[in-house]
Amino acid sequence: MSLLDVSELRSGYAGSTVLDGVDLTLDAGSILGLLGRNGVGKSTLIMTLMGLVPRTSGTVLLDGVPLPSRPHKIARSGVALVPQGRRVWAPLTVGEHLKLATRHARPGTWTVKTVLDLLPRLAERLRQPAGSLSGGEQQMLAIARALVTNPRLVLLDEPSDGLAPAIIESIMDVIRQMRTEGVAVLLVEQDLYLAFEVSDEIAVMDRGLIVHRTDTESFRQDPDTAHRLLGVA
C-alpha cells in the first residue's frame, strides 16, 4: 500500500477549478519531483494536501486512512509543509521556531538535536531572529521546522527559489537524508538540476492534472517529452 494515495482530487479558488481530478501515489521513503509550467496547479496541489485550500471532491489517504481536512489535524497525522517563500516568523528566534514546532510533534528520530546536527548553520544562530537570517538560512529553518514534527510526508514547495548554488547543494543533502530516514517527499521545483538529482521519479502537471510520470533517468533521456510538457530542451 502506498503511503499517500490521492484519487480524483479537485480544488480551486473562489468557485474556479484548479485541480481537476488529480491521481497520485507516493511510497514511504520515496521522492517525487513535481514539474510543470507556471499556473498549472503544482502549488495548489501542495496547499490542498495540507488543507490550506479546501477540497471540492476526491479522496486523500495517508497510509490507508482518510486524511483530515483541517491543517492542524493533517500535521498531526504526519504531513509537514515547507512552503514557497519560507514563511518564517521574523521576530521569533531560530530556537523559538523549533520549540513551537515540537509542541505537537509525533514521536520519532527527528529531534531538535538531530536536525541541528544535520543543519549546523542553524545551531550557530539559535538566538537570532528569523528575520535577520539570509534567504538560505531561512529556507533551512523552514525545513528544520518541518522535520522536528517527525513527519511521514514532507511537502516541499520550490525550496531552491532565489538561493545560491552552495545552499541548494545543502538542501539536496537534507532531502536525501529524509529518504534515508524513510520520509516521503513531494517536491515542487523549477530547478531541474535539483529535481533530477534527488527525485526517484518525475511527474508533470498540466491544466490541473498529472499528465506524465516516469522514473527520473527515463525523463532525463527523453528531451522531446520535456520540451513538449515543460518548454525546455
Disulfide bonds with the S-S distance in Angstrom:
none
